[in-house]
Amino acid sequence: MRVLIVEDDFLLGEAQSTGLRQAGHAVDWFQSGAQADGAMAGADYDVVLLDLGLPGNDGMHWLARWRARGVRVPIMILTARDAVEQRIAGLDAGADDYLVKPVGVDELAARLRALLRRTAGRSQPVWQHGALAYDPSSKRVQWQGQPVELTARELALLEALMTDPERILSKAVLLEKLYDWNGNEPESNALEVHVYHLRRKIHAGVVRTVRGVGYALGPAQ
């Protein structure tokens, strides 16, 4: 997933971003809603982790602003505000989930996976596409019942394609999901190399090239 964290506390933001990167996600972390707002205008995020106690305009302001603007990305509130009325207000304002700090990174990653399943219309923890199976919690891939060993980037690419099997993703969108702004710039042919390895390790038709548009998951086999 490409994750946007909006957290003004340095220690919490550092722990969350480091933990989620270690779990294989591309993460951008900002300490103010204004910075996050600018980032959302230039990147395609899969989920937003939003603190409420932000400097200046608080998280509720930005949540309402984004929803009023038509932003549909799933937003998970992660805050110290634990009153029932505050939880209700956050969910009614458009949040998809509401967690009270402190939350361990493992639980946070699991919550994000569950949120991704819900938004993608999936109920099962293991994603099936014909003979291809992917478990996002364990990062295990199987093809025709046999395990397939993939690198972190290859897993991120496969997950992006399997999230919405019918969607065609452009090269720019896929690179955003594979590389955050804090990482090294990808090589010009990095995406093509990852696609090549997926086809070699799983099967030739696992990724479909749509000329002039981008890539999509191949037909179920």
C-alpha positions, 0 to 999 in steps of 0.5 A, a space after each residue: 500500500 501507499 500510506 500517508 501518515 499525518 502525525 505531528 508527534 515525531 516519535 510516533 510518526 517515526 515509529 509508524 512510518 518505520 514499522 509500516 515500511 518494514 511491513 513492505 508499504 510505501 509511506 509518506 509522513 507529514 506533521 501537518 494537515 497542510 503538508 498532507 493536503 499538498 501531498 494528496 494533490 500529487 500522489 495516489 494513496 491507498 489509505 490515510 492515517 490521520 491524527 486529530 490533534 494537529 497544529 493549526 487546523 486539526 484532523 477533523 478540519 482536514 477530514 471534512 475538507 477532503 470528503 467535501 472535495 470528493 476525496 474517496 481514499 480510506 481514512 483511518 483516524 489514529 488519535 488519543 481522543 477516546 470519548 465515545 462522542 468523538 469517535 461517533 463524530 469522526 466516523 460520521 464525518 467520513 472516517 473509515 475507522 477510528 483507533 485510539 492510541 497507543 496502537 502497536 505497529 503489528 495491530 496497525 498493519 493488520 487494521 490497514 489490511 482489513 480496511 483495504 479488504 473492505 474497500 476492495 470488496 473482499 471478505 477473505 484474508 487470502 486473495 484468490 485469482 484463479 490459481 493465484 493466491 496471495 495472503 497480504 498478512 504473511 506476504 505469501 504467494 502461491 501459484 497452483 498450490 506451490 509457494 512463489 518467492 518474491 522480493 518486496 517490490 514484486 510483492 508490492 506490485 502484485 498487491 497493487 494489481 490484485 487489489 482491483 483486478 479489473 483496473 488498469 494502473 498507469 506506470 506513474 501510479 504503480 511507481 507511486 505505490 512501490 516507492 515513497 518520497 523518502 526512498 531512492 528514485 527508481 531506475 527508469 526501467 524499474 517497473 518493467 523489470 518487476 513485471 518481467 520477474 512476476 511473469 517469470 516467477 508466476 506465469 507469463 500472463 499474470 500481468 497484462 500490458 495495456 499499450 499506451 495506458 499501463 498494466 493490469 492483472 491478467 485473466 484468472 487461470 
